[in-house]
């Protein structure tokens, strides 16, 4: 073993026993050898004499590399030596007269033979047909040497397809040119001989060496798409391929390879009339039995792919051929193959399922324009529906996992949901083409699933219900409402059916979802309301033993109430009676709150009840009684918890907090059903109840001021009361806002500002007094938290704190914007607020010029625009705020309207930046309207020269600003900024 061999072995070593230094030395030595001018001769010589697999592979790898990198600089002699040597090696012939190990390549592992094939293909890409025109003819002449050379030839063909020809991989324009050159030359020179060789080899070796025949057919399959199809689609070769598929004594691998070759023939692109003639000539019916026999899975998969591909091609012919060109023939061929296609998918050939579903979707699509369907088409559609029903069923082995929805169950559910997508699209297509047939099928499917055996009952019922649910996607509102076709029978049947497996989570879920989907029918046919309500209120829905089902039922019931509303008034007593135990869970003292259905779904139940009893159709006294019977015990529970609060007992206190959270959520949800008009105008007594409730809930903030979840829930209720009580909430606001202002950290302060924004947007100037009292406190806290410039980030800063500060900053600017744009800017000038004016102006100025969020910058600019309108009375008017006009002219205009837009980071290609730019232009227009020449002279005569603006452009700016076309001003100013940017040389510094 010489030094090169040792270095190669070290470089390939993966045992971890060789030191990294030695590996580096070996790599350096190998690189030194690679740099030798005679490296190609070294590789060939070393390949021939070495018995080490690693060395042989390295030699071929190195040859491949130098051919790709150095081919153009090689001498003709060196190219000739490489060409002759690698071809001799591939054919097991001696490279030199003294080479005694010429056939050793055939004993090498596959990866060495594949690498040799790669080297030969690289040479072919450079040299065929100009310099090495005989390569394929030479190979064909050597095939008589036996199986080893045939195998090597197949490897060359496979690598050539993968690396040069196949369009399954992305190809550059140069790659496509090379591939075209090679294919054109091969068609002229050797393709017929290759096909003859393939035929002879398969005929000769099919019994003695089936693996070799499989390799030959696999290689042939890759080349069929671009050769003369008549060379293979003839009596001799096609007969041989079908004989192979049907020969039961041959290995499945060879039979499957034969089916792949026939599929390549069937799939070859050609004119549709010629394609139909080809498909007719292939006796495809002879292999139908192979998908029903007890054949090996490899063969069945191969034949399944063939039949599916054949069906696709026949269908394409039927779509594109005219009647006189043989459309009826294609329809007959399609009818002949379709039963086998259905068998394939029903037998669970998953690899073929998706292609078959796509094919069936196209097939169904061809029926859309048919006024009437033939009996054969209706039969096929019935078979398609049965295929869908079978395919969408869960495997019973996962029944328990899906019921309790553990990790395995969740994975299976997710997998099935994805698998079902295309199948449900197909179902809806069938439903549109043959609605009556589809509805009859679903009706029969539901009936049969109810009486099916217990070991399949759950899965069959779930599948049938899922079919009915998905069918609703294809129905229009009128069909759903009137119950067209069999829907008028199906929906009542569904409502009244009690499945034996209803306790199963999957079945219960889809049952409730399906009822909800078809509730428009119930809304139109009110005689079915009682039975529909029963399905939600009994053990099939809200009282289901599975918590997940009960939770889902609560949500769906709330949706149903929203839909039916006034039609449910006669049933309110019945509904409340049925929900009494569920509601009682919220009013029972000392209840345990880790019940998921209670903690997460009480809000849905109470929202549904609120929607029911909040209607004006409900008599006044009954409405008052209903609401009182719900609010009173809930409020008593809160008062009891407040009076018994024990901060010294954390566990007990935690339970009280959780209970109160759920109660506040329930009350909040309950109030959603009551409109402002009802509680303030028609029935003010109801409004009084909610005011009292608000007073009680505000006490939570007094006793538990620092419990964020409770604070959040109470704040949410205040939001709701703003909408429900309207202006009548004003007497409650001082207390509510006062409690919320206590201990306001950044996160809590954000929630408080959002509430104030709601009040301002709803009541406008009516909240001026409230704002004047709270704004100074808010400003003081905000300015003590927020930095004057950028919020610090990076190493050493807490991510959560930074996020909270960023959210506060953004919300605070929105708050200032809402105040300014709702005619409340005088709040900033109140005696208690003026001490914060300077900080507010500096913060707004910095962020309208520099904030990373363009939306925030826009909001800040809008604040300035509004303040200019409100506080600048004009050149001769008295200043509302002394010094403000000078600040606007000398600071805001210069930094925001000039310097910030000249910065290259101001990206005009961004849509939000364009909106910001529009506000900046508007600001200039407003400054000119309010401040006249004071603004214009300073901006043009003092600022423009500092940014090297030519005089003619400055004059044009003045004309545009003084005109009435804001759009023209914006367009000109953008072009001005873009022209001035290159003149700045980074000299801009905001003042």
Secondary structure as UniProt FT lines:
FT   HELIX           3..12
FT   HELIX           20..34
FT   TURN            37..38
FT   HELIX           39..49
FT   HELIX           53..70
FT   HELIX           71..73
FT   HELIX           76..90
FT   TURN            91..92
FT   TURN            97..98
FT   HELIX           102..107
FT   HELIX           110..127
FT   TURN            128..131
FT   TURN            133..134
FT   HELIX           135..142
FT   HELIX           143..145
FT   HELIX           147..160
FT   HELIX           161..165
FT   TURN            167..168
FT   HELIX           173..189
FT   HELIX           191..205
FT   TURN            206..208
FT   HELIX           210..223
FT   HELIX           224..226
FT   HELIX           229..231
FT   HELIX           235..246
FT   TURN            248..249
FT   HELIX           252..267
FT   HELIX           272..281
FT   HELIX           284..291
FT   HELIX           297..320
FT   HELIX           323..325
FT   HELIX           327..346
FT   TURN            347..348
FT   HELIX           350..365
FT   TURN            366..369
FT   HELIX           375..391
FT   HELIX           396..398
FT   HELIX           399..404
FT   HELIX           407..433
FT   HELIX           435..450
FT   HELIX           454..471
FT   HELIX           472..474
FT   HELIX           477..482
FT   TURN            483..486
FT   HELIX           487..496
FT   TURN            500..503
FT   HELIX           505..517
FT   HELIX           519..524
FT   HELIX           526..528
FT   HELIX           529..537
FT   TURN            539..543
FT   HELIX           547..564
FT   HELIX           565..571
FT   HELIX           572..578
FT   HELIX           580..587
FT   TURN            589..590
FT   TURN            593..594
FT   HELIX           596..613
FT   TURN            616..617
FT   HELIX           620..643
FT   TURN            647..648
FT   HELIX           650..671
FT   TURN            672..673
FT   HELIX           676..677
FT   HELIX           678..682
FT   HELIX           684..703
FT   TURN            705..706
FT   HELIX           708..725
FT   HELIX           726..729
FT   HELIX           730..741
FT   TURN            742..743
FT   HELIX           746..763
FT   HELIX           764..767
FT   HELIX           768..785
FT   TURN            795..796
FT   HELIX           799..821
FT   TURN            822..823
FT   HELIX           825..829
FT   TURN            831..833
FT   HELIX           834..836
FT   HELIX           837..850
FT   HELIX           854..871
FT   TURN            875..876
FT   TURN            882..883
FT   HELIX           884..887
FT   HELIX           888..892
FT   HELIX           893..894
FT   HELIX           895..899
FT   HELIX           900..902
FT   TURN            904..905
FT   TURN            908..909
FT   HELIX           911..937
FT   HELIX           938..943
FT   HELIX           944..946
FT   TURN            947..948
FT   HELIX           951..962
FT   HELIX           966..981
FT   TURN            982..983
FT   TURN            985..986
//
